[in-house]
Every structure is written in C-alpha cells, then in structure tokens.
Amino acid sequence: MTALATVAGMLPLAFALGAVSQMLQPLAIAVIGGVSISMVLSLIITPAVHFYLARERYTP
C-alpha cells in the first residue's frame, strides 16, 4: 500500500501537470520505476526464490 501511495503521489509530477514539475519530471519517473520494481521483487521474486531453495534443502 505504501508503494502504491508513492506511485500515486508521483503521477502528477510524472505527467508534468504542475508549474515547476517539468524540472522534477525525470525524478518522478525514476522514483515510480524504482518503487514499482522493488515492489515486484519483494512480493513475487524473493518468495519464489526462497520457496525454490527451501524445497531443495528439505527434500528427503
């Protein structure tokens, strides 16, 4: 939920809707990309890797 709130908060800057947002537009795009990638990594990739490694370790 925090990542989604951050992305939602950066969308006006990313779309350059404000007066000064053209200067901050690249920063907003980078933040949106970084938060989105970290969310995918922490919610999907990390548990999948842990499941794969734990399964091979405890196989009788």
PyMOL Python script that loads the backbone (N, CA, C, O; Angstrom):
from pymol import cmd

cmd.read_pdbstr("""\
ATOM      1  N   MET A   1       0.821  -1.187   0.000  1.00  0.00           N
ATOM      2  CA  MET A   1       0.000   0.000   0.000  1.00  0.00           C
ATOM      3  C   MET A   1       0.869   1.256   0.000  1.00  0.00           C
ATOM      4  O   MET A   1       0.502   2.265  -0.603  1.00  0.00           O
ATOM      5  N   THR A   2       1.991   1.200   0.657  1.00  0.00           N
ATOM      6  CA  THR A   2       2.882   2.354   0.676  1.00  0.00           C
ATOM      7  C   THR A   2       3.455   2.627  -0.703  1.00  0.00           C
ATOM      8  O   THR A   2       3.567   3.779  -1.122  1.00  0.00           O
ATOM      9  N   ALA A   3       3.818   1.562  -1.409  1.00  0.00           N
ATOM     10  CA  ALA A   3       4.361   1.727  -2.751  1.00  0.00           C
ATOM     11  C   ALA A   3       3.308   2.313  -3.693  1.00  0.00           C
ATOM     12  O   ALA A   3       3.613   3.183  -4.510  1.00  0.00           O
ATOM     13  N   LEU A   4       2.091   1.839  -3.575  1.00  0.00           N
ATOM     14  CA  LEU A   4       1.025   2.370  -4.430  1.00  0.00           C
ATOM     15  C   LEU A   4       0.733   3.838  -4.109  1.00  0.00           C
ATOM     16  O   LEU A   4       0.451   4.622  -5.016  1.00  0.00           O
ATOM     17  N   ALA A   5       0.796   4.211  -2.845  1.00  0.00           N
ATOM     18  CA  ALA A   5       0.586   5.608  -2.464  1.00  0.00           C
ATOM     19  C   ALA A   5       1.719   6.485  -2.997  1.00  0.00           C
ATOM     20  O   ALA A   5       1.485   7.615  -3.424  1.00  0.00           O
ATOM     21  N   THR A   6       2.945   5.962  -2.970  1.00  0.00           N
ATOM     22  CA  THR A   6       4.081   6.719  -3.507  1.00  0.00           C
ATOM     23  C   THR A   6       3.936   6.924  -5.004  1.00  0.00           C
ATOM     24  O   THR A   6       4.161   8.023  -5.511  1.00  0.00           O
ATOM     25  N   VAL A   7       3.561   5.866  -5.711  1.00  0.00           N
ATOM     26  CA  VAL A   7       3.365   5.982  -7.164  1.00  0.00           C
ATOM     27  C   VAL A   7       2.233   6.955  -7.469  1.00  0.00           C
ATOM     28  O   VAL A   7       2.354   7.787  -8.368  1.00  0.00           O
ATOM     29  N   ALA A   8       1.144   6.856  -6.733  1.00  0.00           N
ATOM     30  CA  ALA A   8       0.022   7.778  -6.958  1.00  0.00           C
ATOM     31  C   ALA A   8       0.416   9.223  -6.672  1.00  0.00           C
ATOM     32  O   ALA A   8      -0.048  10.137  -7.354  1.00  0.00           O
ATOM     33  N   GLY A   9       1.257   9.433  -5.682  1.00  0.00           N
ATOM     34  CA  GLY A   9       1.705  10.784  -5.364  1.00  0.00           C
ATOM     35  C   GLY A   9       2.661  11.356  -6.395  1.00  0.00           C
ATOM     36  O   GLY A   9       2.735  12.574  -6.559  1.00  0.00           O
ATOM     37  N   MET A  10       3.394  10.501  -7.093  1.00  0.00           N
ATOM     38  CA  MET A  10       4.358  10.953  -8.099  1.00  0.00           C
ATOM     39  C   MET A  10       3.747  11.110  -9.489  1.00  0.00           C
ATOM     40  O   MET A  10       4.368  11.706 -10.368  1.00  0.00           O
ATOM     41  N   LEU A  11       2.551  10.589  -9.698  1.00  0.00           N
ATOM     42  CA  LEU A  11       1.949  10.670 -11.038  1.00  0.00           C
ATOM     43  C   LEU A  11       1.747  12.104 -11.536  1.00  0.00           C
ATOM     44  O   LEU A  11       2.017  12.360 -12.710  1.00  0.00           O
ATOM     45  N   PRO A  12       1.289  13.051 -10.713  1.00  0.00           N
ATOM     46  CA  PRO A  12       1.170  14.424 -11.235  1.00  0.00           C
ATOM     47  C   PRO A  12       2.506  15.008 -11.687  1.00  0.00           C
ATOM     48  O   PRO A  12       2.560  15.746 -12.671  1.00  0.00           O
ATOM     49  N   LEU A  13       3.578  14.683 -10.977  1.00  0.00           N
ATOM     50  CA  LEU A  13       4.894  15.162 -11.414  1.00  0.00           C
ATOM     51  C   LEU A  13       5.344  14.460 -12.687  1.00  0.00           C
ATOM     52  O   LEU A  13       5.945  15.086 -13.560  1.00  0.00           O
ATOM     53  N   ALA A  14       5.060  13.170 -12.801  1.00  0.00           N
ATOM     54  CA  ALA A  14       5.485  12.414 -13.976  1.00  0.00           C
ATOM     55  C   ALA A  14       4.760  12.882 -15.229  1.00  0.00           C
ATOM     56  O   ALA A  14       5.329  12.863 -16.320  1.00  0.00           O
ATOM     57  N   PHE A  15       3.510  13.301 -15.080  1.00  0.00           N
ATOM     58  CA  PHE A  15       2.751  13.788 -16.244  1.00  0.00           C
ATOM     59  C   PHE A  15       2.937  15.278 -16.478  1.00  0.00           C
ATOM     60  O   PHE A  15       2.339  15.834 -17.400  1.00  0.00           O
ATOM     61  N   ALA A  16       3.754  15.935 -15.665  1.00  0.00           N
ATOM     62  CA  ALA A  16       4.084  17.355 -15.793  1.00  0.00           C
ATOM     63  C   ALA A  16       2.837  18.225 -15.759  1.00  0.00           C
ATOM     64  O   ALA A  16       2.617  19.047 -16.649  1.00  0.00           O
ATOM     65  N   LEU A  17       2.024  18.038 -14.726  1.00  0.00           N
ATOM     66  CA  LEU A  17       0.793  18.807 -14.607  1.00  0.00           C
ATOM     67  C   LEU A  17       0.964  20.100 -13.822  1.00  0.00           C
ATOM     68  O   LEU A  17       0.128  20.997 -13.933  1.00  0.00           O
ATOM     69  N   GLY A  18       2.016  20.217 -13.037  1.00  0.00           N
ATOM     70  CA  GLY A  18       2.220  21.410 -12.224  1.00  0.00           C
ATOM     71  C   GLY A  18       3.103  22.426 -12.923  1.00  0.00           C
ATOM     72  O   GLY A  18       3.607  22.178 -14.018  1.00  0.00           O
ATOM     73  N   ALA A  19       3.286  23.575 -12.281  1.00  0.00           N
ATOM     74  CA  ALA A  19       4.065  24.658 -12.869  1.00  0.00           C
ATOM     75  C   ALA A  19       5.563  24.353 -12.868  1.00  0.00           C
ATOM     76  O   ALA A  19       6.254  24.669 -13.837  1.00  0.00           O
ATOM     77  N   VAL A  20       6.068  23.753 -11.811  1.00  0.00           N
ATOM     78  CA  VAL A  20       7.502  23.502 -11.680  1.00  0.00           C
ATOM     79  C   VAL A  20       7.828  22.036 -11.975  1.00  0.00           C
ATOM     80  O   VAL A  20       8.983  21.621 -11.877  1.00  0.00           O
ATOM     81  N   SER A  21       6.817  21.264 -12.334  1.00  0.00           N
ATOM     82  CA  SER A  21       7.016  19.821 -12.421  1.00  0.00           C
ATOM     83  C   SER A  21       7.873  19.395 -13.613  1.00  0.00           C
ATOM     84  O   SER A  21       8.348  18.260 -13.640  1.00  0.00           O
ATOM     85  N   GLN A  22       8.084  20.267 -14.592  1.00  0.00           N
ATOM     86  CA  GLN A  22       8.946  19.886 -15.719  1.00  0.00           C
ATOM     87  C   GLN A  22      10.378  19.664 -15.264  1.00  0.00           C
ATOM     88  O   GLN A  22      11.093  18.839 -15.832  1.00  0.00           O
ATOM     89  N   MET A  23      10.792  20.386 -14.255  1.00  0.00           N
ATOM     90  CA  MET A  23      12.134  20.208 -13.732  1.00  0.00           C
ATOM     91  C   MET A  23      12.234  18.904 -12.923  1.00  0.00           C
ATOM     92  O   MET A  23      13.286  18.265 -12.913  1.00  0.00           O
ATOM     93  N   LEU A  24      11.164  18.515 -12.257  1.00  0.00           N
ATOM     94  CA  LEU A  24      11.165  17.340 -11.414  1.00  0.00           C
ATOM     95  C   LEU A  24      10.621  16.093 -12.107  1.00  0.00           C
ATOM     96  O   LEU A  24      10.558  15.031 -11.487  1.00  0.00           O
ATOM     97  N   GLN A  25      10.232  16.193 -13.362  1.00  0.00           N
ATOM     98  CA  GLN A  25       9.652  15.062 -14.075  1.00  0.00           C
ATOM     99  C   GLN A  25      10.588  13.851 -14.156  1.00  0.00           C
ATOM    100  O   GLN A  25      10.131  12.737 -13.905  1.00  0.00           O
ATOM    101  N   PRO A  26      11.878  14.011 -14.495  1.00  0.00           N
ATOM    102  CA  PRO A  26      12.757  12.829 -14.515  1.00  0.00           C
ATOM    103  C   PRO A  26      12.897  12.154 -13.146  1.00  0.00           C
ATOM    104  O   PRO A  26      12.989  10.930 -13.063  1.00  0.00           O
ATOM    105  N   LEU A  27      12.914  12.944 -12.087  1.00  0.00           N
ATOM    106  CA  LEU A  27      12.978  12.374 -10.746  1.00  0.00           C
ATOM    107  C   LEU A  27      11.739  11.557 -10.444  1.00  0.00           C
ATOM    108  O   LEU A  27      11.843  10.458  -9.899  1.00  0.00           O
ATOM    109  N   ALA A  28      10.571  12.070 -10.785  1.00  0.00           N
ATOM    110  CA  ALA A  28       9.324  11.354 -10.533  1.00  0.00           C
ATOM    111  C   ALA A  28       9.273  10.049 -11.318  1.00  0.00           C
ATOM    112  O   ALA A  28       8.816   9.033 -10.794  1.00  0.00           O
ATOM    113  N   ILE A  29       9.729  10.061 -12.549  1.00  0.00           N
ATOM    114  CA  ILE A  29       9.726   8.844 -13.364  1.00  0.00           C
ATOM    115  C   ILE A  29      10.684   7.814 -12.769  1.00  0.00           C
ATOM    116  O   ILE A  29      10.367   6.626 -12.726  1.00  0.00           O
ATOM    117  N   ALA A  30      11.836   8.257 -12.315  1.00  0.00           N
ATOM    118  CA  ALA A  30      12.793   7.338 -11.701  1.00  0.00           C
ATOM    119  C   ALA A  30      12.249   6.754 -10.402  1.00  0.00           C
ATOM    120  O   ALA A  30      12.438   5.566 -10.139  1.00  0.00           O
ATOM    121  N   VAL A  31      11.586   7.556  -9.592  1.00  0.00           N
ATOM    122  CA  VAL A  31      11.014   7.068  -8.340  1.00  0.00           C
ATOM    123  C   VAL A  31       9.906   6.061  -8.617  1.00  0.00           C
ATOM    124  O   VAL A  31       9.829   5.028  -7.952  1.00  0.00           O
ATOM    125  N   ILE A  32       9.050   6.347  -9.586  1.00  0.00           N
ATOM    126  CA  ILE A  32       7.970   5.421  -9.935  1.00  0.00           C
ATOM    127  C   ILE A  32       8.546   4.091 -10.409  1.00  0.00           C
ATOM    128  O   ILE A  32       8.070   3.031 -10.001  1.00  0.00           O
ATOM    129  N   GLY A  33       9.557   4.135 -11.259  1.00  0.00           N
ATOM    130  CA  GLY A  33      10.174   2.904 -11.744  1.00  0.00           C
ATOM    131  C   GLY A  33      10.838   2.116 -10.636  1.00  0.00           C
ATOM    132  O   GLY A  33      10.674   0.898 -10.560  1.00  0.00           O
ATOM    133  N   GLY A  34      11.583   2.788  -9.776  1.00  0.00           N
ATOM    134  CA  GLY A  34      12.271   2.110  -8.696  1.00  0.00           C
ATOM    135  C   GLY A  34      11.337   1.491  -7.684  1.00  0.00           C
ATOM    136  O   GLY A  34      11.557   0.364  -7.241  1.00  0.00           O
ATOM    137  N   VAL A  35      10.302   2.210  -7.313  1.00  0.00           N
ATOM    138  CA  VAL A  35       9.346   1.682  -6.342  1.00  0.00           C
ATOM    139  C   VAL A  35       8.574   0.512  -6.942  1.00  0.00           C
ATOM    140  O   VAL A  35       8.301  -0.467  -6.248  1.00  0.00           O
ATOM    141  N   SER A  36       8.219   0.603  -8.217  1.00  0.00           N
ATOM    142  CA  SER A  36       7.489  -0.487  -8.857  1.00  0.00           C
ATOM    143  C   SER A  36       8.341  -1.744  -8.960  1.00  0.00           C
ATOM    144  O   SER A  36       7.864  -2.844  -8.683  1.00  0.00           O
ATOM    145  N   ILE A  37       9.587  -1.586  -9.354  1.00  0.00           N
ATOM    146  CA  ILE A  37      10.467  -2.746  -9.471  1.00  0.00           C
ATOM    147  C   ILE A  37      10.746  -3.357  -8.101  1.00  0.00           C
ATOM    148  O   ILE A  37      10.760  -4.580  -7.962  1.00  0.00           O
ATOM    149  N   SER A  38      10.969  -2.523  -7.095  1.00  0.00           N
ATOM    150  CA  SER A  38      11.229  -3.076  -5.760  1.00  0.00           C
ATOM    151  C   SER A  38       9.998  -3.772  -5.200  1.00  0.00           C
ATOM    152  O   SER A  38      10.127  -4.753  -4.467  1.00  0.00           O
ATOM    153  N   MET A  39       8.809  -3.284  -5.529  1.00  0.00           N
ATOM    154  CA  MET A  39       7.588  -3.936  -5.069  1.00  0.00           C
ATOM    155  C   MET A  39       7.455  -5.316  -5.712  1.00  0.00           C
ATOM    156  O   MET A  39       7.113  -6.283  -5.031  1.00  0.00           O
ATOM    157  N   VAL A  40       7.720  -5.417  -7.001  1.00  0.00           N
ATOM    158  CA  VAL A  40       7.642  -6.709  -7.681  1.00  0.00           C
ATOM    159  C   VAL A  40       8.692  -7.667  -7.126  1.00  0.00           C
ATOM    160  O   VAL A  40       8.408  -8.843  -6.898  1.00  0.00           O
ATOM    161  N   LEU A  41       9.901  -7.163  -6.912  1.00  0.00           N
ATOM    162  CA  LEU A  41      10.954  -8.023  -6.372  1.00  0.00           C
ATOM    163  C   LEU A  41      10.606  -8.540  -4.980  1.00  0.00           C
ATOM    164  O   LEU A  41      10.792  -9.722  -4.690  1.00  0.00           O
ATOM    165  N   SER A  42      10.109  -7.671  -4.133  1.00  0.00           N
ATOM    166  CA  SER A  42       9.862  -8.082  -2.753  1.00  0.00           C
ATOM    167  C   SER A  42       8.598  -8.921  -2.598  1.00  0.00           C
ATOM    168  O   SER A  42       8.506  -9.715  -1.662  1.00  0.00           O
ATOM    169  N   LEU A  43       7.634  -8.769  -3.482  1.00  0.00           N
ATOM    170  CA  LEU A  43       6.384  -9.512  -3.328  1.00  0.00           C
ATOM    171  C   LEU A  43       6.317 -10.792  -4.154  1.00  0.00           C
ATOM    172  O   LEU A  43       5.560 -11.698  -3.808  1.00  0.00           O
ATOM    173  N   ILE A  44       7.087 -10.891  -5.235  1.00  0.00           N
ATOM    174  CA  ILE A  44       6.981 -12.045  -6.126  1.00  0.00           C
ATOM    175  C   ILE A  44       8.298 -12.810  -6.224  1.00  0.00           C
ATOM    176  O   ILE A  44       8.333 -14.014  -5.967  1.00  0.00           O
ATOM    177  N   ILE A  45       9.366 -12.136  -6.588  1.00  0.00           N
ATOM    178  CA  ILE A  45      10.625 -12.817  -6.879  1.00  0.00           C
ATOM    179  C   ILE A  45      11.260 -13.405  -5.617  1.00  0.00           C
ATOM    180  O   ILE A  45      11.657 -14.570  -5.616  1.00  0.00           O
ATOM    181  N   THR A  46      11.361 -12.623  -4.554  1.00  0.00           N
ATOM    182  CA  THR A  46      12.006 -13.107  -3.331  1.00  0.00           C
ATOM    183  C   THR A  46      11.293 -14.317  -2.724  1.00  0.00           C
ATOM    184  O   THR A  46      11.972 -15.280  -2.368  1.00  0.00           O
ATOM    185  N   PRO A  47       9.968 -14.322  -2.585  1.00  0.00           N
ATOM    186  CA  PRO A  47       9.313 -15.534  -2.065  1.00  0.00           C
ATOM    187  C   PRO A  47       9.467 -16.739  -2.997  1.00  0.00           C
ATOM    188  O   PRO A  47       9.584 -17.871  -2.527  1.00  0.00           O
ATOM    189  N   ALA A  48       9.469 -16.510  -4.298  1.00  0.00           N
ATOM    190  CA  ALA A  48       9.634 -17.623  -5.235  1.00  0.00           C
ATOM    191  C   ALA A  48      11.024 -18.240  -5.107  1.00  0.00           C
ATOM    192  O   ALA A  48      11.156 -19.464  -5.122  1.00  0.00           O
ATOM    193  N   VAL A  49      12.049 -17.423  -4.982  1.00  0.00           N
ATOM    194  CA  VAL A  49      13.411 -17.935  -4.809  1.00  0.00           C
ATOM    195  C   VAL A  49      13.537 -18.661  -3.474  1.00  0.00           C
ATOM    196  O   VAL A  49      14.158 -19.721  -3.401  1.00  0.00           O
ATOM    197  N   HIS A  50      12.958 -18.107  -2.431  1.00  0.00           N
ATOM    198  CA  HIS A  50      13.005 -18.765  -1.115  1.00  0.00           C
ATOM    199  C   HIS A  50      12.297 -20.110  -1.161  1.00  0.00           C
ATOM    200  O   HIS A  50      12.803 -21.088  -0.610  1.00  0.00           O
ATOM    201  N   PHE A  51      11.150 -20.179  -1.797  1.00  0.00           N
ATOM    202  CA  PHE A  51      10.418 -21.440  -1.915  1.00  0.00           C
ATOM    203  C   PHE A  51      11.246 -22.467  -2.678  1.00  0.00           C
ATOM    204  O   PHE A  51      11.301 -23.632  -2.284  1.00  0.00           O
ATOM    205  N   TYR A  52      11.881 -22.053  -3.754  1.00  0.00           N
ATOM    206  CA  TYR A  52      12.695 -22.964  -4.557  1.00  0.00           C
ATOM    207  C   TYR A  52      13.895 -23.474  -3.757  1.00  0.00           C
ATOM    208  O   TYR A  52      14.185 -24.671  -3.776  1.00  0.00           O
ATOM    209  N   LEU A  53      14.587 -22.587  -3.063  1.00  0.00           N
ATOM    210  CA  LEU A  53      15.758 -23.000  -2.286  1.00  0.00           C
ATOM    211  C   LEU A  53      15.372 -23.852  -1.082  1.00  0.00           C
ATOM    212  O   LEU A  53      16.068 -24.819  -0.774  1.00  0.00           O
ATOM    213  N   ALA A  54      14.297 -23.523  -0.401  1.00  0.00           N
ATOM    214  CA  ALA A  54      13.864 -24.286   0.765  1.00  0.00           C
ATOM    215  C   ALA A  54      13.368 -25.664   0.361  1.00  0.00           C
ATOM    216  O   ALA A  54      13.546 -26.626   1.108  1.00  0.00           O
ATOM    217  N   ARG A  55      12.754 -25.775  -0.794  1.00  0.00           N
ATOM    218  CA  ARG A  55      12.250 -27.061  -1.257  1.00  0.00           C
ATOM    219  C   ARG A  55      13.391 -28.027  -1.534  1.00  0.00           C
ATOM    220  O   ARG A  55      13.296 -29.207  -1.198  1.00  0.00           O
ATOM    221  N   GLU A  56      14.466 -27.543  -2.139  1.00  0.00           N
ATOM    222  CA  GLU A  56      15.590 -28.411  -2.437  1.00  0.00           C
ATOM    223  C   GLU A  56      16.378 -28.785  -1.177  1.00  0.00           C
ATOM    224  O   GLU A  56      16.961 -29.868  -1.113  1.00  0.00           O
ATOM    225  N   ARG A  57      16.398 -27.915  -0.197  1.00  0.00           N
ATOM    226  CA  ARG A  57      17.167 -28.179   1.016  1.00  0.00           C
ATOM    227  C   ARG A  57      16.495 -29.259   1.866  1.00  0.00           C
ATOM    228  O   ARG A  57      17.182 -30.108   2.434  1.00  0.00           O
ATOM    229  N   TYR A  58      15.170 -29.238   1.962  1.00  0.00           N
ATOM    230  CA  TYR A  58      14.456 -30.147   2.857  1.00  0.00           C
ATOM    231  C   TYR A  58      13.837 -31.346   2.153  1.00  0.00           C
ATOM    232  O   TYR A  58      12.979 -32.009   2.735  1.00  0.00           O
ATOM    233  N   THR A  59      14.232 -31.642   0.949  1.00  0.00           N
ATOM    234  CA  THR A  59      13.731 -32.818   0.247  1.00  0.00           C
ATOM    235  C   THR A  59      14.384 -34.066   0.853  1.00  0.00           C
ATOM    236  O   THR A  59      15.610 -34.152   0.906  1.00  0.00           O
ATOM    237  N   PRO A  60      13.568 -35.043   1.315  1.00  0.00           N
ATOM    238  CA  PRO A  60      14.156 -36.240   1.945  1.00  0.00           C
ATOM    239  C   PRO A  60      14.817 -37.160   0.947  1.00  0.00           C
ATOM    240  O   PRO A  60      15.353 -38.201   1.327  1.00  0.00           O
TER     241      PRO A  60
END
""", "prot")
cmd.dss("prot")
cmd.show_as("cartoon", "prot")
cmd.util.cbc("prot")
cmd.orient("prot")
